[in-house]
Structures are given as structure tokens and as C-alpha cells.
Amino acid sequence: MADVASHGGERVRAAEVIAALSLATDLGIGVPLQHGLESTLLAMRLGERLGVDPDTASQTYYACMLFYVGCTADAEVAAETFGDDDALTTYAMPARFGSRPEMMAGMMRALATSGSPAPVRAMQMVRGMPRAAREFKGHVTAFCEVAQMLTDRLGLPGSMQGLFAFLVERWDGKGLPGRARREDIPLPVRIASVARDAALQRMLGGAEFAARVVRRRAGGAFDPAVAIPLADAAPELLAPDADASAWEEALACEPGPHLTLEGEGIDRALGAMGDFADLASPYLVGHSAGVAELATAAAQQCRLEAADLVKVRRGALVHDLGRVAIPVRIWQKAGPLTPDDWERVRLHAYHSERVLSRSRFLAALAPVASFHHERLDGSGYHRGTAVAALAPPARLLAAADAYHAMTEPRPHRAALSPGQAAETLGREAAAGRLDPDAVTAVLEVAGQRVPRIERPAGLTEREAEVIGLLARGLQTKQVARRLGISIKTADHHIQNAYAKIGVSTRAAAALFAMQHGLTAWGELPIGRTRDRS
């Protein structure tokens, strides 16, 4: 799958990285691991039955695998709106391609907290529906914009980006944003939509149930020329192969010619994966890229060999992929964590390892990426690994991650000053939890970092500052208050900045800020509780 070029340059199939990102989206939306890969296999079998051309088959493959890559956009808003951690997956997602009444019923059930008395659930639905209605269109726009922006960094053809604008459109024209219907929706999206829904319904009720649901939705959300053939051939198309590896099959069925990532292209793709994870909360925006920059500089300071330096940089970019498996409400929580919450937090490194280990290429990064919370004395997590099993790249990443996290604000605490973070990191080294050499290198390079001056996309200094604050979740009024300007002036800066960078939502602006080093740190609303990074 992955190979090393004759002159030391690395190459990896883009599909291998994209398939790993698909696994991460499974974790992010709360479906079984490999659900996206299984959906893609179904889409390819369906495309073959329909006799699509090679270009359509290729676009269908990537569109289906990345169907939910925008799922972390505005995730914190969904966490505040819906009753349970898995509410959208349990109630709203099965109804996503249904009739208007089905979708409304699914959304209302998602608003209520399971196990609550009926009157309480009814009140939650009544109170929550207006907000859900207000937020929904903006969330869909952010979902599509973020998907387009991330896809641009995964080594895919430019033609792929445009497909993601149609992910929530419907055959009957009643989708969002409602600008396309019937054949105006690209065929790869029509096939991927049917395949994703059929795979979900099969998971919920079996092949026959899935066939009935897809057939009923033909002519509504789905193109009948796509949905009916799947329903007619359900016993063949929807029969899973229990003995086969969805990972291996999904890579094997990629239409040729296979796309390849090389050199900086690999780093761009891994950076997109890190940004995908960090977008789950305004408090996490830019964390992975910032840790990668700090850890790489520290690795150079330590004069690590070239191969280890690459592992540090790339491991840092993807070290927090597993965060998306943890309910966003936990990352947003200002109060003390419950024992169950804390156990989930401890498992995010394990989930990173699960995603990376499926790929032969990415598995080489796992001993660095998934060990970032391990400590030399065995007190870390998730393995409790001690000094003997922690190689220098892993020790550097652990120190860089700890320092960087301490200098970032979290819902439960303010950001530490660089001096405070350095003092705390020093105490961790003195206590035998972090490697002293790694800590020394991280602190030395942290003291030498120079802020960027040149701003991307022609942004002024003020516009760049505004985008950084928006990325941190501040609203227009809060931006105005922070900068000491009028709300009208703040809104003027926001609109100018959005126009320059070509976005229309805060989530997309946050992603742009992460990509270009514009994330702003400042005091955000906090509570008082124990420290967690």
C-alpha cells in the first residue's frame, strides 16, 4: 500500500489516508468503525450495476468515503442543542433522507433527553425546536464548506470539491441549500447518498428493511434510477461479506488510476486530518498544527535523525484524531468531569491508535501519535506505558503537547502564561513524568518562536485578528467588546474577511484560521475544576 521511493522520498496512496479519515468520521458521527468503508463498497457495487463511466466511479468512491467529513463543523452547537450524546445518530440520521414529517419527527426526538419523563421530553422538544430550526441551515452550510476545504488538501482532483456542495440536496428539490434538483445534482452524489443511507438502514434493520426504506424514498430524496436498482438487487448488493476485511476491500476497489501523495502532499493531508479533529470545539482550534510546529522545532533542536523528525511532525498532526470519538459536551464542559467522562477522555488516545493502525503507512506513526499522554513513570494513559517503551519522538511529542495545551484556554480554566506553563512543565520533568531533555528542547524553542506578520488572502491585521477570535467561538458582540470597537465595525470587518477568504460561516473561517496560523488566544468563559488538557 505505502512505499518508499528510491531516493528516500515517501509515497502513499491517497485512498489509504482518506480511508483512515473515513474511520475517524465514523467515530465522529457515532457509527461502527468501517461503516463508511462498507458504504463505499456498496456504492461501488451499485455504480457497477448502473454501468457508470470511470470518472463517475472514481468520484463516487471518494465522495462516499468522505460523505461525513464535515461532521465536526459546529459540533459544539449540536452538543448544546440536542438531548443525548448520540441523539443525532440515533434519531435524526435515520430520517435524514425521509419525508418532511419523518425528518421533523427524527429531529424532535433528538431534542429530548432519553429516560426523562414524558412531560419533560415534550417541553424539551417545544423549547428546542425553534433553536434547531434556526441553526440547521447554517450547520448544513458549514458542513458543506468545511468538507470542500478539507478535500482540497487530500490530494483529490479539483473536480471533487464541487461535489460536496450537493451533499444535502434532494432529488425532489427539497434539500439544502435548495439550489439543485434531479439531474442538477451530480450523479456521484446521488449514488453516494443512496449507498450511505442503505448501509445505515441495513445496520438498523437488515437488508430487507433497507431495501424497503430506499424504495420508499425513491423520487423524494433519491433518484429513482439509482434507488430502485439497489432495492431490486438488495439480496445481492446488501449482503455483507463477514469474512472479508472492509479496509482491504475498500482499498482494492478504488478506481484507477490510483492517486498518490508525496512529500509535502502527505503533510497537507495529515494536517487536514488534524484540523478535522480540532474543529470539534472552539477551544481546540489549531491545537494539532500548533503542537506539530512546536514538536518539530524541538526535534530539530535535539538533532533527531531525519526519519524520527518526520515521525514527530506527522505524529503530532494526527495525535488527537481520537478526540472526535468523545462527546463534544465533555470537551466543552466547564464543571468537574464525572468518572465516566474522565474515562472517555482517557480513551481518546486509544481511538487515535485505532484509526491509524489500519493503515500500514500511518501505523508507523502510532507509537508517537497515540502515546502523547503517556508518562515516563507509567502514570499516563491510555496504556500506562513507562519509560522503556517510550522512544525519543514520543517523549518530545508528549512534552510539546503538554506545553501547548497549557498555553491554550479550556472551558474549565484560563490559558497559562508561557512562564507558568514552563514552570509546570519543569515540575513534571523533575517528578520523573516527562523527559528532561524533551522538556528542555520544547522550552528553548518555545522561547524563540516569532509570530507571523504577513497575513493570507489580503487580510488586514484587524481582519486577521477578528477571524482568530471568531475561530475561538466569540460572537460579533463579544468580538467588538474584546477589540474595543462598535458592533457595526466588528461586523464590517467580519464581512470583509469572509469575502476575502471566500467563506460564509464561522466553522469555515475557523478552518481557514487553523490553516493559516490565525488562531487567537485570549480569555474565554471558564469555570473552576481540575486540570485537563
HUPE-V610753 format. One record per residue. N is the residue number from 0. RES is the residue in one letter. PSI is psi in radians with two decimals (NA if undefined). Layout:
n:N res:RES psi:PSI
n:N res:RES psi:PSI
This chain:
n:0 res:M psi:-1.07
n:1 res:A psi:2.63
n:2 res:D psi:2.86
n:3 res:V psi:2.22
n:4 res:A psi:2.83
n:5 res:S psi:-0.45
n:6 res:H psi:0.39
n:7 res:G psi:-0.20
n:8 res:G psi:2.55
n:9 res:E psi:2.55
n:10 res:R psi:2.55
n:11 res:V psi:2.51
n:12 res:R psi:2.30
n:13 res:A psi:-0.61
n:14 res:A psi:-0.53
n:15 res:E psi:-0.72
n:16 res:V psi:-0.72
n:17 res:I psi:-0.68
n:18 res:A psi:-0.66
n:19 res:A psi:-0.71
n:20 res:L psi:-0.60
n:21 res:S psi:-0.68
n:22 res:L psi:-0.69
n:23 res:A psi:-0.64
n:24 res:T psi:-0.56
n:25 res:D psi:-0.81
n:26 res:L psi:-0.67
n:27 res:G psi:-0.58
n:28 res:I psi:-0.05
n:29 res:G psi:0.58
n:30 res:V psi:2.87
n:31 res:P psi:2.52
n:32 res:L psi:2.39
n:33 res:Q psi:0.07
n:34 res:H psi:-0.74
n:35 res:G psi:-0.66
n:36 res:L psi:-0.72
n:37 res:E psi:-0.65
n:38 res:S psi:-0.68
n:39 res:T psi:-0.70
n:40 res:L psi:-0.73
n:41 res:L psi:-0.74
n:42 res:A psi:-0.67
n:43 res:M psi:-0.66
n:44 res:R psi:-0.69
n:45 res:L psi:-0.76
n:46 res:G psi:-0.67
n:47 res:E psi:-0.71
n:48 res:R psi:-0.61
n:49 res:L psi:-0.23
n:50 res:G psi:0.68
n:51 res:V psi:2.77
n:52 res:D psi:2.89
n:53 res:P psi:-0.70
n:54 res:D psi:-0.74
n:55 res:T psi:-0.71
n:56 res:A psi:-0.75
n:57 res:S psi:-0.80
n:58 res:Q psi:-0.65
n:59 res:T psi:-0.74
n:60 res:Y psi:-0.93
n:61 res:Y psi:-0.66
n:62 res:A psi:-0.69
n:63 res:C psi:-0.72
n:64 res:M psi:-0.57
n:65 res:L psi:0.36
n:66 res:F psi:-0.62
n:67 res:Y psi:0.47
n:68 res:V psi:-0.29
n:69 res:G psi:0.22
n:70 res:C psi:-0.35
n:71 res:T psi:-0.08
n:72 res:A psi:2.24
n:73 res:D psi:0.50
n:74 res:A psi:-0.56
n:75 res:E psi:-0.50
n:76 res:V psi:-0.77
n:77 res:A psi:-0.67
n:78 res:A psi:-0.58
n:79 res:E psi:-0.39
n:80 res:T psi:-0.68
n:81 res:F psi:2.71
n:82 res:G psi:-0.88
n:83 res:D psi:2.81
n:84 res:D psi:-0.65
n:85 res:D psi:0.36
n:86 res:A psi:-0.79
n:87 res:L psi:-0.75
n:88 res:T psi:-0.69
n:89 res:T psi:-0.70
n:90 res:Y psi:-0.80
n:91 res:A psi:-0.72
n:92 res:M psi:-0.75
n:93 res:P psi:-0.43
n:94 res:A psi:0.03
n:95 res:R psi:-0.72
n:96 res:F psi:0.29
n:97 res:G psi:-2.94
n:98 res:S psi:2.95
n:99 res:R psi:-0.84
n:100 res:P psi:-0.66
n:101 res:E psi:-0.79
n:102 res:M psi:-0.72
n:103 res:M psi:-0.75
n:104 res:A psi:-0.74
n:105 res:G psi:-0.72
n:106 res:M psi:-0.73
n:107 res:M psi:-0.70
n:108 res:R psi:-0.59
n:109 res:A psi:-0.45
n:110 res:L psi:-0.38
n:111 res:A psi:2.55
n:112 res:T psi:2.14
n:113 res:S psi:2.53
n:114 res:G psi:-0.18
n:115 res:S psi:2.70
n:116 res:P psi:2.63
n:117 res:A psi:-0.77
n:118 res:P psi:-0.62
n:119 res:V psi:-0.77
n:120 res:R psi:-0.72
n:121 res:A psi:-0.74
n:122 res:M psi:-0.68
n:123 res:Q psi:-0.68
n:124 res:M psi:-0.80
n:125 res:V psi:-0.76
n:126 res:R psi:-0.56
n:127 res:G psi:-0.43
n:128 res:M psi:-0.75
n:129 res:P psi:-0.74
n:130 res:R psi:-0.77
n:131 res:A psi:-0.71
n:132 res:A psi:-0.71
n:133 res:R psi:-0.71
n:134 res:E psi:-0.41
n:135 res:F psi:-0.85
n:136 res:K psi:-0.71
n:137 res:G psi:-0.66
n:138 res:H psi:-0.74
n:139 res:V psi:-0.75
n:140 res:T psi:-0.79
n:141 res:A psi:-0.73
n:142 res:F psi:-0.84
n:143 res:C psi:-0.72
n:144 res:E psi:-0.77
n:145 res:V psi:-0.72
n:146 res:A psi:-0.76
n:147 res:Q psi:-0.77
n:148 res:M psi:-0.70
n:149 res:L psi:-0.71
n:150 res:T psi:-0.55
n:151 res:D psi:-0.34
n:152 res:R psi:0.11
n:153 res:L psi:0.18
n:154 res:G psi:0.29
n:155 res:L psi:2.74
n:156 res:P psi:2.66
n:157 res:G psi:-0.50
n:158 res:S psi:-0.37
n:159 res:M psi:-0.60
n:160 res:Q psi:-0.74
n:161 res:G psi:-0.44
n:162 res:L psi:-0.58
n:163 res:F psi:-0.18
n:164 res:A psi:-0.21
n:165 res:F psi:0.14
n:166 res:L psi:-0.42
n:167 res:V psi:0.20
n:168 res:E psi:2.77
n:169 res:R psi:2.69
n:170 res:W psi:-0.67
n:171 res:D psi:0.06
n:172 res:G psi:0.13
n:173 res:K psi:0.35
n:174 res:G psi:-2.80
n:175 res:L psi:2.48
n:176 res:P psi:0.10
n:177 res:G psi:0.41
n:178 res:R psi:-0.04
n:179 res:A psi:2.62
n:180 res:R psi:2.82
n:181 res:R psi:-2.27
n:182 res:E psi:-0.13
n:183 res:D psi:-0.43
n:184 res:I psi:2.20
n:185 res:P psi:2.46
n:186 res:L psi:-0.70
n:187 res:P psi:-0.64
n:188 res:V psi:-0.68
n:189 res:R psi:-0.69
n:190 res:I psi:-0.79
n:191 res:A psi:-0.68
n:192 res:S psi:-0.80
n:193 res:V psi:-0.77
n:194 res:A psi:-0.75
n:195 res:R psi:-0.75
n:196 res:D psi:-0.71
n:197 res:A psi:-0.72
n:198 res:A psi:-0.68
n:199 res:L psi:-0.80
n:200 res:Q psi:-0.61
n:201 res:R psi:-0.70
n:202 res:M psi:-0.62
n:203 res:L psi:-0.64
n:204 res:G psi:0.10
n:205 res:G psi:3.02
n:206 res:A psi:-0.78
n:207 res:E psi:-0.74
n:208 res:F psi:-0.79
n:209 res:A psi:-0.73
n:210 res:A psi:-0.73
n:211 res:R psi:-0.77
n:212 res:V psi:-0.82
n:213 res:V psi:-0.72
n:214 res:R psi:-0.73
n:215 res:R psi:-0.52
n:216 res:R psi:-0.06
n:217 res:A psi:2.28
n:218 res:G psi:-0.29
n:219 res:G psi:-1.66
n:220 res:A psi:-0.52
n:221 res:F psi:2.57
n:222 res:D psi:2.08
n:223 res:P psi:-0.56
n:224 res:A psi:-0.23
n:225 res:V psi:-0.77
n:226 res:A psi:-0.76
n:227 res:I psi:-0.78
n:228 res:P psi:-0.63
n:229 res:L psi:-0.80
n:230 res:A psi:-0.69
n:231 res:D psi:-0.59
n:232 res:A psi:0.44
n:233 res:A psi:-0.79
n:234 res:P psi:-0.58
n:235 res:E psi:-0.83
n:236 res:L psi:-0.56
n:237 res:L psi:0.06
n:238 res:A psi:1.96
n:239 res:P psi:2.60
n:240 res:D psi:1.75
n:241 res:A psi:-0.42
n:242 res:D psi:-0.24
n:243 res:A psi:2.71
n:244 res:S psi:2.05
n:245 res:A psi:-0.61
n:246 res:W psi:-0.92
n:247 res:E psi:-0.74
n:248 res:E psi:-0.75
n:249 res:A psi:-0.70
n:250 res:L psi:-0.63
n:251 res:A psi:-0.50
n:252 res:C psi:0.13
n:253 res:E psi:2.18
n:254 res:P psi:2.51
n:255 res:G psi:2.89
n:256 res:P psi:2.51
n:257 res:H psi:2.33
n:258 res:L psi:2.53
n:259 res:T psi:2.47
n:260 res:L psi:2.43
n:261 res:E psi:2.58
n:262 res:G psi:-2.11
n:263 res:E psi:-0.44
n:264 res:G psi:-0.61
n:265 res:I psi:-0.80
n:266 res:D psi:-0.68
n:267 res:R psi:-0.74
n:268 res:A psi:-0.73
n:269 res:L psi:-0.60
n:270 res:G psi:-0.65
n:271 res:A psi:-0.66
n:272 res:M psi:-0.74
n:273 res:G psi:-0.72
n:274 res:D psi:-0.63
n:275 res:F psi:-0.78
n:276 res:A psi:-0.76
n:277 res:D psi:-0.40
n:278 res:L psi:-0.14
n:279 res:A psi:-0.42
n:280 res:S psi:2.45
n:281 res:P psi:-0.44
n:282 res:Y psi:-0.22
n:283 res:L psi:-0.11
n:284 res:V psi:2.19
n:285 res:G psi:0.00
n:286 res:H psi:-0.88
n:287 res:S psi:-0.79
n:288 res:A psi:-0.68
n:289 res:G psi:-0.72
n:290 res:V psi:-0.70
n:291 res:A psi:-0.72
n:292 res:E psi:-0.80
n:293 res:L psi:-0.78
n:294 res:A psi:-0.66
n:295 res:T psi:-0.77
n:296 res:A psi:-0.69
n:297 res:A psi:-0.65
n:298 res:A psi:-0.67
n:299 res:Q psi:-0.68
n:300 res:Q psi:-0.65
n:301 res:C psi:-0.07
n:302 res:R psi:0.79
n:303 res:L psi:2.70
n:304 res:E psi:2.73
n:305 res:A psi:-0.73
n:306 res:A psi:-0.69
n:307 res:D psi:-0.60
n:308 res:L psi:-0.73
n:309 res:V psi:-0.72
n:310 res:K psi:-0.69
n:311 res:V psi:-0.87
n:312 res:R psi:-0.87
n:313 res:R psi:-0.63
n:314 res:G psi:-0.68
n:315 res:A psi:-0.65
n:316 res:L psi:-0.56
n:317 res:V psi:0.17
n:318 res:H psi:-0.46
n:319 res:D psi:0.34
n:320 res:L psi:-0.64
n:321 res:G psi:-0.20
n:322 res:R psi:-0.55
n:323 res:V psi:-0.27
n:324 res:A psi:-0.21
n:325 res:I psi:2.32
n:326 res:P psi:2.35
n:327 res:V psi:-0.55
n:328 res:R psi:-0.48
n:329 res:I psi:-0.77
n:330 res:W psi:-0.44
n:331 res:Q psi:-0.03
n:332 res:K psi:2.20
n:333 res:A psi:-0.40
n:334 res:G psi:-3.11
n:335 res:P psi:2.52
n:336 res:L psi:2.49
n:337 res:T psi:2.85
n:338 res:P psi:-0.65
n:339 res:D psi:-0.74
n:340 res:D psi:-0.80
n:341 res:W psi:-0.66
n:342 res:E psi:-0.65
n:343 res:R psi:-0.73
n:344 res:V psi:-0.77
n:345 res:R psi:-0.45
n:346 res:L psi:-0.09
n:347 res:H psi:-0.53
n:348 res:A psi:-0.62
n:349 res:Y psi:-0.74
n:350 res:H psi:-0.62
n:351 res:S psi:-0.77
n:352 res:E psi:-0.70
n:353 res:R psi:-0.77
n:354 res:V psi:-0.82
n:355 res:L psi:-0.58
n:356 res:S psi:-0.29
n:357 res:R psi:-0.51
n:358 res:S psi:2.27
n:359 res:R psi:-0.64
n:360 res:F psi:-0.85
n:361 res:L psi:-0.42
n:362 res:A psi:-0.48
n:363 res:A psi:-0.35
n:364 res:L psi:-0.31
n:365 res:A psi:-0.71
n:366 res:P psi:-0.27
n:367 res:V psi:-0.94
n:368 res:A psi:-0.76
n:369 res:S psi:0.09
n:370 res:F psi:0.28
n:371 res:H psi:-0.25
n:372 res:H psi:0.15
n:373 res:E psi:2.69
n:374 res:R psi:2.66
n:375 res:L psi:-0.52
n:376 res:D psi:0.13
n:377 res:G psi:0.13
n:378 res:S psi:-0.02
n:379 res:G psi:-2.89
n:380 res:Y psi:2.80
n:381 res:H psi:-0.19
n:382 res:R psi:-0.41
n:383 res:G psi:0.55
n:384 res:T psi:2.47
n:385 res:A psi:-3.06
n:386 res:V psi:-0.72
n:387 res:A psi:-0.51
n:388 res:A psi:0.04
n:389 res:L psi:1.85
n:390 res:A psi:2.83
n:391 res:P psi:-0.74
n:392 res:P psi:-0.71
n:393 res:A psi:-0.65
n:394 res:R psi:-0.68
n:395 res:L psi:-0.78
n:396 res:L psi:-0.70
n:397 res:A psi:-0.76
n:398 res:A psi:-0.75
n:399 res:A psi:-0.74
n:400 res:D psi:-0.75
n:401 res:A psi:-0.81
n:402 res:Y psi:-0.84
n:403 res:H psi:-0.73
n:404 res:A psi:-0.68
n:405 res:M psi:-0.53
n:406 res:T psi:0.08
n:407 res:E psi:2.53
n:408 res:P psi:2.67
n:409 res:R psi:2.82
n:410 res:P psi:-0.51
n:411 res:H psi:-0.02
n:412 res:R psi:2.74
n:413 res:A psi:2.84
n:414 res:A psi:2.44
n:415 res:L psi:2.61
n:416 res:S psi:2.76
n:417 res:P psi:-0.68
n:418 res:G psi:-0.75
n:419 res:Q psi:-0.73
n:420 res:A psi:-0.71
n:421 res:A psi:-0.73
n:422 res:E psi:-0.76
n:423 res:T psi:-0.73
n:424 res:L psi:-0.68
n:425 res:G psi:-0.69
n:426 res:R psi:-0.62
n:427 res:E psi:-0.67
n:428 res:A psi:-0.74
n:429 res:A psi:-0.54
n:430 res:A psi:-0.05
n:431 res:G psi:0.29
n:432 res:R psi:-0.61
n:433 res:L psi:2.62
n:434 res:D psi:2.17
n:435 res:P psi:-0.70
n:436 res:D psi:-0.71
n:437 res:A psi:-0.74
n:438 res:V psi:-0.75
n:439 res:T psi:-0.79
n:440 res:A psi:-0.77
n:441 res:V psi:-0.77
n:442 res:L psi:-0.63
n:443 res:E psi:-0.83
n:444 res:V psi:-0.51
n:445 res:A psi:-0.58
n:446 res:G psi:-0.24
n:447 res:Q psi:-0.04
n:448 res:R psi:2.40
n:449 res:V psi:2.24
n:450 res:P psi:2.59
n:451 res:R psi:2.57
n:452 res:I psi:-0.82
n:453 res:E psi:2.31
n:454 res:R psi:2.44
n:455 res:P psi:2.82
n:456 res:A psi:0.38
n:457 res:G psi:0.30
n:458 res:L psi:2.46
n:459 res:T psi:2.95
n:460 res:E psi:-0.73
n:461 res:R psi:-0.73
n:462 res:E psi:-0.68
n:463 res:A psi:-0.68
n:464 res:E psi:-0.71
n:465 res:V psi:-0.76
n:466 res:I psi:-0.70
n:467 res:G psi:-0.67
n:468 res:L psi:-0.68
n:469 res:L psi:-0.67
n:470 res:A psi:-0.47
n:471 res:R psi:0.09
n:472 res:G psi:0.09
n:473 res:L psi:2.48
n:474 res:Q psi:3.00
n:475 res:T psi:-0.75
n:476 res:K psi:-0.70
n:477 res:Q psi:-0.65
n:478 res:V psi:-0.80
n:479 res:A psi:-0.77
n:480 res:R psi:-0.76
n:481 res:R psi:-0.69
n:482 res:L psi:-0.08
n:483 res:G psi:0.63
n:484 res:I psi:2.97
n:485 res:S psi:2.78
n:486 res:I psi:-0.68
n:487 res:K psi:-0.74
n:488 res:T psi:-0.72
n:489 res:A psi:-0.77
n:490 res:D psi:-0.64
n:491 res:H psi:-0.77
n:492 res:H psi:-0.72
n:493 res:I psi:-0.84
n:494 res:Q psi:-0.71
n:495 res:N psi:-0.76
n:496 res:A psi:-0.77
n:497 res:Y psi:-0.75
n:498 res:A psi:-0.71
n:499 res:K psi:-0.67
n:500 res:I psi:-0.05
n:501 res:G psi:0.67
n:502 res:V psi:2.98
n:503 res:S psi:0.12
n:504 res:T psi:2.72
n:505 res:R psi:-0.66
n:506 res:A psi:-0.76
n:507 res:A psi:-0.65
n:508 res:A psi:-0.66
n:509 res:A psi:-0.72
n:510 res:L psi:-0.72
n:511 res:F psi:-0.75
n:512 res:A psi:-0.71
n:513 res:M psi:-0.72
n:514 res:Q psi:-0.45
n:515 res:H psi:0.26
n:516 res:G psi:0.62
n:517 res:L psi:0.08
n:518 res:T psi:2.36
n:519 res:A psi:2.45
n:520 res:W psi:2.35
n:521 res:G psi:-3.09
n:522 res:E psi:2.14
n:523 res:L psi:2.86
n:524 res:P psi:2.26
n:525 res:I psi:2.87
n:526 res:G psi:-2.99
n:527 res:R psi:2.15
n:528 res:T psi:-3.12
n:529 res:R psi:2.79
n:530 res:D psi:2.38
n:531 res:R psi:2.52
n:532 res:S psi:NA
